[in-house]
């Protein structure tokens, strides 16, 4: 797949399974996120993993009421 094809086939996910994400998968995910490239290697991002469903609802409401994101398991 080339870049143009990837852009044209992209999609926005707004429905999630309610399966718990295993710790070993989260460990790999965190490693991949830390290794992602950034301009000048500044790595200006912060990642927050929220397990608590009520807190996810609050965060989703604060994010311009995009409540669909609270349905994700993490």
TORGU-955550 format. One record per atom (N, C-alpha, C, O): x, y, z; residue in three letters. Coordinates in Angstrom, 1 decimal. Atoms other than C-alpha are relative to their C-alpha. Example, Ala and Ser with C-alpha at 12.3 -4.5 7.8 and 13.67 -1.06 7.14 Angstrom:
% residues 2
u = 0.9, v = -1.2, w = 0.0, r = ALA
u = 12.3, v = -4.5, w = 7.8, r = ALA
u = 0.9, v = 1.2, w = 0.0, r = ALA
u = 1.9, v = 1.2, w = 0.7, r = ALA
u = -0.9, v = -1.1, w = 0.0, r = SER
u = 13.7, v = -1.1, w = 7.1, r = SER
u = -0.8, v = 1.1, w = 0.8, r = SER
u = -0.3, v = 2.2, w = 0.9, r = SER
END
This chain:
% residues 74
u = 0.9, v = -1.2, w = 0.0, r = UNK
u = 0.0, v = 0.0, w = 0.0, r = UNK
u = 0.9, v = 1.2, w = 0.0, r = UNK
u = 1.8, v = 1.3, w = 0.8, r = UNK
u = -0.8, v = -1.2, w = 0.0, r = UNK
u = 1.4, v = 3.4, w = -0.9, r = UNK
u = -0.7, v = 1.1, w = 0.8, r = UNK
u = -1.8, v = 0.8, w = 1.3, r = UNK
u = 0.5, v = -1.1, w = -0.8, r = UNK
u = 0.8, v = 6.7, w = 0.9, r = UNK
u = -1.4, v = 0.5, w = -0.4, r = UNK
u = -2.3, v = 0.6, w = 0.4, r = UNK
u = 1.3, v = -0.5, w = 0.5, r = UNK
u = -2.0, v = 7.9, w = -1.3, r = UNK
u = -1.1, v = -1.0, w = 0.3, r = UNK
u = -2.2, v = -0.7, w = 0.7, r = UNK
u = 1.0, v = 1.0, w = -0.3, r = UNK
u = -3.8, v = 4.6, w = -1.0, r = UNK
u = -0.4, v = -0.1, w = 1.4, r = UNK
u = -1.6, v = -0.2, w = 1.8, r = UNK
u = 0.3, v = 0.0, w = -1.5, r = UNK
u = -3.5, v = 4.6, w = 2.8, r = UNK
u = -0.8, v = 1.2, w = 0.4, r = UNK
u = -1.8, v = 1.1, w = 1.2, r = UNK
u = 0.8, v = -1.2, w = -0.3, r = UNK
u = -4.9, v = 8.2, w = 2.9, r = UNK
u = -1.4, v = -0.2, w = -0.5, r = UNK
u = -2.4, v = 0.1, w = 0.2, r = UNK
u = 1.3, v = 0.2, w = 0.6, r = UNK
u = -7.8, v = 7.3, w = 0.6, r = UNK
u = -0.8, v = -1.1, w = 0.7, r = UNK
u = -2.0, v = -1.0, w = 0.7, r = UNK
u = 0.7, v = 1.1, w = -0.7, r = UNK
u = -8.7, v = 4.1, w = 2.6, r = UNK
u = -0.1, v = 0.2, w = 1.5, r = UNK
u = -0.6, v = -0.7, w = 2.1, r = UNK
u = 0.1, v = -0.1, w = -1.4, r = UNK
u = -8.4, v = 5.6, w = 6.0, r = UNK
u = -1.4, v = 0.1, w = 0.5, r = UNK
u = -2.4, v = 0.3, w = -0.3, r = UNK
u = 1.3, v = -0.1, w = -0.6, r = UNK
u = -11.3, v = 5.5, w = 8.4, r = UNK
u = 0.1, v = 0.5, w = 1.4, r = UNK
u = 1.1, v = 0.4, w = 2.0, r = UNK
u = 0.1, v = -0.5, w = -1.4, r = UNK
u = -12.4, v = 6.9, w = 11.7, r = UNK
u = -0.8, v = -1.0, w = 0.8, r = UNK
u = -2.0, v = -1.3, w = 0.5, r = UNK
u = 0.6, v = 1.0, w = -0.8, r = UNK
u = -13.2, v = 4.3, w = 14.3, r = UNK
u = -0.8, v = 0.6, w = 1.1, r = UNK
u = -0.3, v = 1.4, w = 1.9, r = UNK
u = 0.8, v = -0.6, w = -1.0, r = UNK
u = -16.1, v = 5.2, w = 16.5, r = UNK
u = -0.9, v = -1.1, w = 0.7, r = UNK
u = -1.8, v = -0.8, w = 1.4, r = UNK
u = 0.7, v = 1.1, w = -0.7, r = UNK
u = -17.2, v = 1.8, w = 17.8, r = UNK
u = 1.0, v = -1.0, w = 0.4, r = UNK
u = 1.9, v = -1.4, w = -0.4, r = UNK
u = -1.1, v = 0.8, w = -0.6, r = UNK
u = -15.1, v = -0.4, w = 20.1, r = UNK
u = -0.6, v = -1.3, w = 0.6, r = UNK
u = -1.7, v = -1.3, w = 1.1, r = UNK
u = 0.3, v = 1.2, w = -0.8, r = UNK
u = -15.2, v = -3.9, w = 21.5, r = UNK
u = 0.2, v = 0.3, w = 1.4, r = UNK
u = 1.0, v = 1.2, w = 1.8, r = UNK
u = -0.2, v = -0.3, w = -1.4, r = UNK
u = -15.5, v = -4.0, w = 25.2, r = UNK
u = 0.9, v = -1.0, w = 0.7, r = UNK
u = 1.0, v = -1.1, w = 1.9, r = UNK
u = -1.0, v = 0.9, w = -0.5, r = UNK
u = -12.8, v = -6.6, w = 25.6, r = UNK
u = 1.1, v = 0.7, w = 0.8, r = UNK
u = 1.6, v = 1.8, w = 0.3, r = UNK
u = -1.1, v = -0.5, w = -0.8, r = UNK
u = -10.1, v = -6.0, w = 28.2, r = UNK
u = 1.3, v = -0.2, w = -0.8, r = UNK
u = 1.5, v = -1.2, w = -1.4, r = UNK
u = -1.3, v = 0.1, w = 0.7, r = UNK
u = -6.7, v = -5.3, w = 26.7, r = UNK
u = 1.0, v = -0.6, w = 0.9, r = UNK
u = 1.3, v = 0.0, w = 2.0, r = UNK
u = -1.0, v = 0.7, w = -0.9, r = UNK
u = -4.1, v = -7.7, w = 28.1, r = UNK
u = 1.2, v = 0.9, w = 0.3, r = UNK
u = 1.6, v = 1.7, w = -0.5, r = UNK
u = -1.2, v = -0.8, w = -0.4, r = UNK
u = -1.1, v = -6.2, w = 30.0, r = UNK
u = 1.1, v = -0.2, w = -1.0, r = UNK
u = 1.8, v = 0.8, w = -1.2, r = UNK
u = -1.2, v = 0.1, w = 1.0, r = UNK
u = 1.4, v = -7.7, w = 27.5, r = UNK
u = -0.2, v = 0.8, w = -1.2, r = UNK
u = 0.7, v = 1.2, w = -1.8, r = UNK
u = 0.3, v = -0.9, w = 1.1, r = UNK
u = -0.4, v = -5.9, w = 24.7, r = UNK
u = 0.3, v = 1.4, w = 0.3, r = UNK
u = 0.8, v = 2.2, w = -0.5, r = UNK
u = -0.3, v = -1.4, w = -0.4, r = UNK
u = -0.3, v = -2.6, w = 26.6, r = UNK
u = 1.5, v = 0.3, w = 0.1, r = UNK
u = 1.9, v = 1.4, w = -0.2, r = UNK
u = -1.5, v = -0.2, w = -0.1, r = UNK
u = 3.4, v = -3.1, w = 27.3, r = UNK
u = 0.6, v = 0.2, w = -1.4, r = UNK
u = 1.4, v = 1.1, w = -1.6, r = UNK
u = -0.5, v = -0.2, w = 1.3, r = UNK
u = 4.1, v = -3.5, w = 23.6, r = UNK
u = -0.5, v = 1.3, w = -0.6, r = UNK
u = 0.2, v = 2.0, w = -1.3, r = UNK
u = 0.5, v = -1.3, w = 0.5, r = UNK
u = 1.8, v = -0.5, w = 22.8, r = UNK
u = 0.8, v = 1.1, w = 0.5, r = UNK
u = 1.2, v = 2.0, w = -0.2, r = UNK
u = -0.8, v = -1.1, w = -0.6, r = UNK
u = 3.7, v = 1.7, w = 25.2, r = UNK
u = 1.4, v = 0.1, w = -0.6, r = UNK
u = 1.8, v = 1.2, w = -0.8, r = UNK
u = -1.3, v = 0.0, w = 0.6, r = UNK
u = 7.0, v = 0.7, w = 23.7, r = UNK
u = -0.1, v = 0.6, w = -1.4, r = UNK
u = 0.8, v = 1.3, w = -1.8, r = UNK
u = 0.2, v = -0.5, w = 1.4, r = UNK
u = 5.7, v = 1.4, w = 20.2, r = UNK
u = -0.2, v = 1.5, w = 0.0, r = UNK
u = 0.3, v = 2.3, w = -0.8, r = UNK
u = 0.3, v = -1.4, w = -0.1, r = UNK
u = 4.4, v = 4.8, w = 21.3, r = UNK
u = 1.2, v = 0.8, w = 0.3, r = UNK
u = 1.5, v = 1.9, w = -0.2, r = UNK
u = -1.3, v = -0.7, w = -0.4, r = UNK
u = 7.7, v = 5.8, w = 22.9, r = UNK
u = 1.0, v = 0.0, w = -1.2, r = UNK
u = 1.8, v = 1.0, w = -1.2, r = UNK
u = -1.0, v = 0.0, w = 1.1, r = UNK
u = 9.6, v = 4.8, w = 19.8, r = UNK
u = -0.5, v = 0.7, w = -1.3, r = UNK
u = 0.3, v = 0.9, w = -2.2, r = UNK
u = 0.5, v = -0.7, w = 1.2, r = UNK
u = 7.4, v = 6.8, w = 17.3, r = UNK
u = 0.9, v = 1.2, w = -0.2, r = UNK
u = 1.2, v = 1.9, w = 0.7, r = UNK
u = -0.8, v = -1.1, w = 0.3, r = UNK
u = 9.4, v = 9.4, w = 15.5, r = UNK
u = -0.7, v = 1.3, w = 0.2, r = UNK
u = -1.9, v = 1.4, w = 0.2, r = UNK
u = 0.6, v = -1.3, w = -0.1, r = UNK
u = 8.9, v = 13.1, w = 16.1, r = UNK
u = 1.1, v = 1.0, w = -0.6, r = UNK
u = 2.2, v = 0.7, w = -0.6, r = UNK
u = -0.9, v = -1.0, w = 0.5, r = UNK
u = 10.4, v = 16.3, w = 14.7, r = UNK
u = 1.1, v = 0.3, w = 1.0, r = UNK
u = 0.8, v = 0.6, w = 2.1, r = UNK
u = -1.2, v = -0.3, w = -0.9, r = UNK
u = 13.9, v = 16.9, w = 16.1, r = UNK
u = 0.1, v = -0.9, w = 1.2, r = UNK
u = 0.8, v = -0.6, w = 2.1, r = UNK
u = 0.1, v = 1.0, w = -1.1, r = UNK
u = 13.2, v = 13.9, w = 18.3, r = UNK
u = -0.4, v = 0.7, w = 1.3, r = UNK
u = 0.0, v = 0.3, w = 2.4, r = UNK
u = 0.5, v = -0.7, w = -1.2, r = UNK
u = 11.4, v = 16.3, w = 20.7, r = UNK
u = -1.0, v = -0.9, w = 0.8, r = UNK
u = -1.1, v = -0.8, w = 2.1, r = UNK
u = 1.0, v = 0.8, w = -0.6, r = UNK
u = 8.7, v = 13.7, w = 21.5, r = UNK
u = -0.9, v = 0.8, w = 0.9, r = UNK
u = -0.9, v = 0.5, w = 2.2, r = UNK
u = 0.8, v = -0.9, w = -0.8, r = UNK
u = 6.2, v = 16.3, w = 22.7, r = UNK
u = -1.3, v = -0.5, w = 0.6, r = UNK
u = -2.1, v = 0.2, w = 1.1, r = UNK
u = 1.3, v = 0.6, w = -0.4, r = UNK
u = 3.4, v = 13.9, w = 23.5, r = UNK
u = 0.0, v = -0.5, w = 1.4, r = UNK
u = 1.0, v = -0.7, w = 2.0, r = UNK
u = 0.3, v = 0.6, w = -1.3, r = UNK
u = 1.8, v = 12.6, w = 26.7, r = UNK
u = -1.0, v = -1.0, w = -0.3, r = UNK
u = -2.0, v = -0.7, w = -1.1, r = UNK
u = 1.0, v = 1.1, w = 0.2, r = UNK
u = -0.1, v = 9.3, w = 26.7, r = UNK
u = -0.6, v = -0.3, w = 1.4, r = UNK
u = 0.1, v = -0.5, w = 2.4, r = UNK
u = 0.7, v = 0.3, w = -1.2, r = UNK
u = -2.8, v = 8.7, w = 29.3, r = UNK
u = -0.9, v = -1.2, w = -0.2, r = UNK
u = -1.7, v = -1.2, w = -1.2, r = UNK
u = 0.8, v = 1.2, w = 0.2, r = UNK
u = -4.3, v = 5.2, w = 29.7, r = UNK
u = -1.0, v = 0.0, w = 1.2, r = UNK
u = -0.6, v = -0.1, w = 2.3, r = UNK
u = 1.0, v = -0.1, w = -1.0, r = UNK
u = -7.6, v = 5.4, w = 31.5, r = UNK
u = -0.8, v = -1.3, w = 0.1, r = UNK
u = -1.5, v = -1.6, w = -0.9, r = UNK
u = 0.7, v = 1.3, w = -0.1, r = UNK
u = -9.0, v = 2.1, w = 32.8, r = UNK
u = -1.5, v = 0.2, w = 0.6, r = UNK
u = -2.4, v = -0.5, w = 0.3, r = UNK
u = 1.3, v = -0.2, w = -0.7, r = UNK
u = -11.9, v = 3.6, w = 34.9, r = UNK
u = -1.1, v = 0.6, w = -1.0, r = UNK
u = -0.9, v = 1.6, w = -1.6, r = UNK
u = 1.0, v = -0.3, w = 1.0, r = UNK
u = -15.1, v = 3.8, w = 32.8, r = UNK
u = -0.6, v = 1.4, w = 0.3, r = UNK
u = -0.9, v = 2.2, w = -0.6, r = UNK
u = 0.6, v = -1.3, w = -0.4, r = UNK
u = -16.6, v = 6.8, w = 34.8, r = UNK
u = 1.0, v = 1.1, w = -0.4, r = UNK
u = 0.5, v = 2.2, w = -0.9, r = UNK
u = -0.9, v = -1.0, w = 0.3, r = UNK
u = -13.4, v = 8.8, w = 34.3, r = UNK
u = 0.1, v = 0.2, w = -1.6, r = UNK
u = 0.3, v = 1.3, w = -2.1, r = UNK
u = 0.0, v = -0.1, w = 1.5, r = UNK
u = -13.4, v = 7.9, w = 30.5, r = UNK
u = -1.2, v = 0.8, w = -0.5, r = UNK
u = -1.1, v = 1.6, w = -1.4, r = UNK
u = 1.2, v = -0.8, w = 0.4, r = UNK
u = -16.9, v = 9.4, w = 30.3, r = UNK
u = 0.2, v = 1.5, w = 0.3, r = UNK
u = -0.1, v = 2.3, w = -0.6, r = UNK
u = -0.3, v = -1.4, w = -0.2, r = UNK
u = -15.7, v = 12.6, w = 31.9, r = UNK
u = 1.0, v = 0.6, w = -1.0, r = UNK
u = 0.8, v = 1.7, w = -1.5, r = UNK
u = -1.0, v = -0.5, w = 1.0, r = UNK
u = -12.7, v = 12.9, w = 29.6, r = UNK
u = -0.7, v = 0.2, w = -1.4, r = UNK
u = -0.5, v = 1.2, w = -2.1, r = UNK
u = 0.7, v = -0.1, w = 1.2, r = UNK
u = -15.0, v = 12.2, w = 26.6, r = UNK
u = -0.9, v = 1.2, w = -0.1, r = UNK
u = -0.9, v = 1.9, w = -1.1, r = UNK
u = 0.8, v = -1.2, w = -0.1, r = UNK
u = -17.4, v = 14.9, w = 27.7, r = UNK
u = 0.8, v = 1.3, w = -0.2, r = UNK
u = 0.4, v = 2.2, w = -0.8, r = UNK
u = -0.8, v = -1.1, w = 0.0, r = UNK
u = -14.6, v = 17.3, w = 28.1, r = UNK
u = 0.7, v = 0.2, w = -1.4, r = UNK
u = 1.1, v = 1.3, w = -1.7, r = UNK
u = -0.6, v = 0.0, w = 1.3, r = UNK
u = -13.3, v = 16.5, w = 24.6, r = UNK
u = -1.1, v = 0.4, w = -1.1, r = UNK
u = -1.4, v = -0.4, w = -2.0, r = UNK
u = 1.0, v = -0.4, w = 0.9, r = UNK
u = -16.1, v = 18.4, w = 22.8, r = UNK
u = -1.2, v = -1.0, w = -0.1, r = UNK
u = -1.8, v = -1.1, w = -1.1, r = UNK
u = 1.1, v = 1.0, w = -0.1, r = UNK
u = -18.6, v = 15.8, w = 23.9, r = UNK
u = 0.1, v = -1.1, w = -1.0, r = UNK
u = -1.0, v = -1.6, w = -1.5, r = UNK
u = -0.2, v = 1.1, w = 0.8, r = UNK
u = -17.1, v = 13.1, w = 21.8, r = UNK
u = -0.2, v = -1.3, w = 0.8, r = UNK
u = 0.8, v = -2.1, w = 1.0, r = UNK
u = 0.3, v = 1.0, w = -0.9, r = UNK
u = -18.8, v = 10.5, w = 24.0, r = UNK
u = 0.3, v = -1.4, w = -0.5, r = UNK
u = 0.4, v = -2.4, w = 0.3, r = UNK
u = -0.3, v = 1.3, w = 0.6, r = UNK
u = -18.1, v = 7.6, w = 21.6, r = UNK
u = 1.3, v = -0.5, w = 0.5, r = UNK
u = 1.5, v = -1.7, w = 0.6, r = UNK
u = -1.3, v = 0.5, w = -0.4, r = UNK
u = -14.5, v = 7.5, w = 22.8, r = UNK
u = -0.1, v = -0.7, w = 1.4, r = UNK
u = 0.8, v = -1.4, w = 1.7, r = UNK
u = 0.1, v = 0.6, w = -1.3, r = UNK
u = -15.7, v = 6.5, w = 26.3, r = UNK
u = -0.3, v = -1.5, w = -0.1, r = UNK
u = -0.1, v = -2.2, w = 0.9, r = UNK
u = 0.3, v = 1.4, w = 0.2, r = UNK
u = -16.8, v = 3.2, w = 24.9, r = UNK
u = 1.2, v = -0.9, w = -0.2, r = UNK
u = 1.1, v = -2.1, w = -0.1, r = UNK
u = -1.3, v = 0.7, w = 0.1, r = UNK
u = -13.2, v = 2.1, w = 24.3, r = UNK
u = 0.3, v = -0.6, w = 1.4, r = UNK
u = 0.1, v = 0.0, w = 2.4, r = UNK
u = -0.3, v = 0.6, w = -1.3, r = UNK
u = -12.0, v = -0.3, w = 27.0, r = UNK
u = 1.2, v = 0.6, w = 0.7, r = UNK
u = 1.5, v = 0.3, w = 1.9, r = UNK
u = -1.2, v = -0.7, w = -0.6, r = UNK
u = -8.9, v = 1.9, w = 27.7, r = UNK
u = 0.1, v = 1.4, w = -0.7, r = UNK
u = 1.1, v = 2.1, w = -0.3, r = UNK
END
